[in-house]
Amino acid sequence: MVLVWNRSGIVVFIVLALCLWIVSYWFENPKLGNGAYMGWSFFYAAIATALHALVLIGGRNSPEEQNADANGEIPHPVWSHSAFFVPVVFWPLILGGLSAFLLIGGDDKKDRAERKTPEVKTEPAGERVIHFLNPTTDTLSYRFEGPKGVYETKKVSPNSYVTRKCDAGTYSFTIMNPQREVIFSIPSAGAAADKTKYAAAKDTEGNTRAYRIVGPQTTSRKDYDEAWVLMNGLHRMMLVDVSSICSAAITKADVESADWTKHLVRTYDGNDLIEPLYGKDPGGEIYTVLGTGDDVPKSIRKNERIFILVAVAPEKEISREYIAKRVLKRCPDIAEK
């Protein structure tokens, strides 16, 4: 094997093979004709062989030197470690020169387009949570379906809601009264023109229908991704910021005197899927949204904002006094004064 390598010269071949193998995972086209792939492989191999050469040079103070013969010669000098007759100490220069030629002088633009740059990505979870809220005094049913068919049909008791999870996709929601008559549906006939919320697809019978787009969860854990369906399509839903009263020191008088119209973030119509704060970046804050049956907490974390969702009957006027009344219902243990 002297013709190929001598002594530790085999390390050059091992290092080069390892670098070619590791760097291949960064490229769509890991072939010998790919200048960028070869250039980066030679670059890392040059670094590794340089370290190897430094170890050999430092080894001159090893026991070999102490056992030198009478003429003062080291039995195995640094130059005896070679690959293809080239001493190991020169291989970092050779590989480094080849790397510079291929990366700087070669045609790297096309190769960069094919390169798989290692990135740490957090893919958004596909699953979303949907709440079906029945704000009426009758038991209503919903039919939850997509292009592949019906996923679930379920009854919801008066003034309550049920929760289910679904993957991101396109769906329709049909609401029925106790007589199994359709009273409301999402999407409605006139809403499907909005391509940001609705998409057309063929159902199991081959008919083209409009479906509501349900996007994936966002990557942030500090926001709110859940959605709501108001099952009669007539009620509205308020999103109210109650962060200022999340304290044990707050009294009923404080709540009644506050101007809640300034804390009303948004009012949603019930004729569509309601997605409070969906896609809104909280930045340095944490968004906590409480469902229609959750009480306002008496404490709050640093940088946290607390919101409540309130269903509003269609005939009700949303005033300062009305919001205060609904907020107080979510504070059952609040002190009078």
Secondary structure, 3 states (H helix, E strand, C coil): CCCCEEHHHHHHHHHHHHHHHHHHHHECCCCCCCHHHHHHHHHHHHHHHHHHHHHHHHHHHCHHHHCCCCCCCCCCCHHHCEECCEEHHHHHHHHHHHHHHHHHHCCCHHHHHHECCCCCCCCCCCEEEEEEEECCCCCEEEEEEECCEEEEEEEECCCEEEEEEEECEEEEEEEECCCCCEEEEECCCCCCCCCCCEEEEECCCCCEEEEEEECCCCCCCCCCCCEEEECCCCCEEEEEECHHHCCCCCEHHHHHHCCHHHCEEEEEECCCCECCCCCCCCCCCEEEEECCCCCCCCCCCCCEEEEEEEEECCCCCCCHHHHHHHHHHCCCCCECC
